Amino acid sequence: MTDASLHGAAPRKGRSIHQIDARTRRRNATEARFKACGIAAIAIGLFFLVVLAVAIIRNGTPAFTRTVVEVNFTLTQAQFDEAESQLFKTKAYSGFFNSALADQLTQQGIEVAFDEASIERLMGKVGNAIREHYTAHPGDLDAPVTFNLPTSSRVDGYFNGRVKRETLQDSRFLEATDLDLADQLKAAGIIKSEFNWPFITGADSGVDNPGGAGIGASVVGSFFMMLVVLGLSLPIGVAASIYLEEFAPQNWITDLIEVNISNLAAVPSIVFGILGLAVFIQFMHLPQSAPLVGGLVLTLMTLPTIIISTRASLKSVPPSIRDAALGVGASKMQAVFHHVLPLAMPGILTGTIIGLAQALGETAPLLLIGMVGFVARGYPDGFLDGFVEPNSAMPAQIYTWAARADQAFYDKAWGGIIILLIFLLTMNIIAIILRRRFERRW
Amino acid sequence: MPIFWILLIVLAIAAIGYVAGRARALASAGGDIRALHSLPSYYGWNAAIKAMVPAFLLIIVWLIVQPIYVSSVVSGMLSDGAIPNSSSRGLVMAEVRRVAEGLDNAVAAGVIGEDAARSARADVIDITQRLKDAGQIVTSQITQPVLRAAQHFRIMHSTGNMMMTVAALALAVLGALWAIRENRAEFRARNIVETSVRILLISAASIAILTTIGIVLSLVFNTLEFFRLYPASDFFFGLTWSPSFSGRGGSSQLGVLPLLWGTFYISVVALAVAVPIGLFSAIYLSEYASPRVRAIAKPMLEVLAGIPTIVYGLFALLTVGPLLLSVFGADGLGWMKAGTAVMTAGLVMGVMLIPFVSSLSDDIINAVPQSMRDGSYGLGATKSETIRQVVLPAALPGIVGAILLAASRAIGETMIVVLGAGAAARLSLNPFEAMTTVTAKIVSQLTGDADFASPEALVAFALGMTLFVLTLGLNILALYIVRKYREQYE
């Protein structure tokens, strides 16, 4: 260690320690750069979060509005009978609609020419919807009724900015002149946008009708799946954690279980899908696409998460609680079930809700057990049917929409994501509130 | 009798056993619970457990054994002559099962009388016609041996169910009676109940082992089946992936190497995004940030980990893909042909992995003892010098473990690559080309209409096996490194 003193033998003259030399300046600059890198990394991460949020909100909101044509009209009994007696019944109703629309336009003093074909391009076949209304509600005959009929998805896209006038190519679906008509109807207040309730409550539609697609049925499918996951993973997870944390002796079986749990937590979710396909569908012959099977697969997937968090909250209950219970004559089992478990419950519930939220957003395993490609056309008939009837689930439904050729379904997929994220957010907030409200510091 | 009702009746017997067992124990102590060994409810539970457990075990075993036994007996009934040359015993048995099920449904619908469905003299042509009328799916013409076998199958099935019902209920009643008989004041009911609860807890814990066994078995059996149909060497070393769409073709080329290359390439791009950003975030959060910044920035970053992968997939397909295409596509640099590419999937996957890398590294950096930093500062090092030359080297094994865990995540990720990476399997170096991964092909091979017995569907299990082994290896390695490192400082 003589190097330093050798160097220092000839002290540099005329230098104050307040003056920063080049080397120190360089080191300080490196320090600043390094710190800036850290700030930049965090900024980039948060920037991605913001971009993601903006993309979801901007692309997803159009799914929640729909464009409707509002027309008032009175159908007399005579007209109804006349239409029903014809061969092409819905065509007759379309005729009534068109004349009613024309009347309404002349009343408002708007001069615009339209023909049956352009109305059909704007709104699809309207006659059917009108006929269905009157056959279902015969009492509405001879009385004024206000119809809010949805426009076709392309017109919807035009008002949302998805379909641009400049890039529109005339086709049998939509022509540029139809957009003029649509604009004028919009100015007259006949075309307007309203909140898209059918998207929230409806079921999936066929590939040719993006406007009618709704996410309601798959929300119900997800709900039944979560019931299965909650009903199985909470008791099994808690029982397994109690055993491992309170009773398990130190031996190779316990080690084996622990290693298995930590490995299962890291197995890719698609492998659980393969397991579900091979065991539940091929081997046990449970019904394909059923929420029951989806729930079973997701249960196996969430168990490690729940076990890990439950063990943490059991561990945080101080041993003095157990000792006190044992001291007044409780058995070990009684000490655990009567004293430790209730105290650990808030933590366990928090972990369970977070595990459920994870399971709710999981898609890959559901693809393998047949929850895509299947069009969820309606709600299950009863509570028990809800478990075994083929249905979709929210993430699987979003995937189905994203995989369809018609771009109008992309709006629906983004809208579905907003609904999914609202559910996840609610669950996480409940978990945070539970933790804040009941967490005990020992 | 449907299983549901049997279970309900057994539960009812258990409930009666609970009440009776408790009453009997109290009576034997003369109504004074201080004379009992255990609390009264334990005596009740003793009876309920002894009613339920043997009955349920019997039902489970019966449900597993009966179909196997019935199948083997019925299969033995079919003479070799009854099996057409083009068919196999398994296929004929499947038909027998279908016919039996059709007969059941037809009887339930009232189209065929129970006698007709059982009668050995029933006319084959007549039965076929009536089944078709009832809307049951039946092959063009049921043959005589198949119908006989199906009838036998039905009869054995219903007798079996009847026997199971009787046996299970009898066992439940006997168990309850036995327990009630032994419920005396000095009987150690609590010990019995607690032992049963303990067994219940152990079985819940061993579900983790069962799941692993289930995964391994379902992968191994189907993979072996695949290798019987398709040579293993072609699978592991084949350079082309082009399954035929007929589902029965021998023209499929199922080489895994292009898929592994795609998986590897996308994971490397993802890690190239996630590791620097995640690591620098972790360093800043643990070494520089004030508690307030940390309390806000850390949960915000972790939100990225809580977003479902389907959201990232859609983000890749509809936002990042078109964005990259506008820069690198035909209008820009001309390197990219479509929005789905290695770069698209890799970038988005990288974003998903940022919180994964940053949280794990954050924990590990925080675990480095403060004395090491203090020592470094004492020698005059700046903060960044301390971090680079003292803290990071000390934390390196843990950080490597974290990166390996992130890599295993990237390899196993499905939705982002299914939506963002494209479907073409190719060996190429251009990151702007569409490639595909092991996980994406598992999905596409198993969601089609392909027959489960065809190599095109079975290859998915071999791919799953490859994926499982790869991720398991990475995880074990990572956990080993992390654990070894932790022992150093605790």
Interface residues (C-beta under 8 A of the other chain):
Chain A: R27 N28 T30 E31 R33 F34 K35 C37 G38 I39 A40 A41 I42 I44 G45 L46 F48 L49 V51 L52 A55 I56 N59 P235 I236 G237 A239 A240 I242 Y243 L244 F247 A248 L256 I257 N260 I261 S262 N263 L264 A266 V267 P268 S269 I270 V271 F272 I274 L275 L277 A278 V279 Q282 F283 L300 L303 P304 I307 S331 M333 A357 Q358 L360 G361 E362 T363 A364 L367 L368 G370 V372 G373 P395 I398 Y399 A402 A403 Y410 A413 W414 I417 L420 L421 L424 N428
Chain B: R190 E194 V197 R198 L200 L201 I202 A204 A205 S206 I207 A208 I209 T211 T212 G214 I215 S218 L219 F221 N222 P276 I277 G278 L279 F280 S281 I283 Y284 L285 E287 Y288 A297 M300 L301 V303 L304 G306 I307 P308 T309 I310 V311 G313 L314 F315 L317 L318 T319 V351 I354 P355 S358 T382 K383 S384 E385 I387 R388 L405 S408 R409 I411 G412 E413 T414 M415 V418 L419 T439 I442 V443 L446 T447 F452 A460 F461 G464 L467 F468 T471 L472 N475 I476 L479
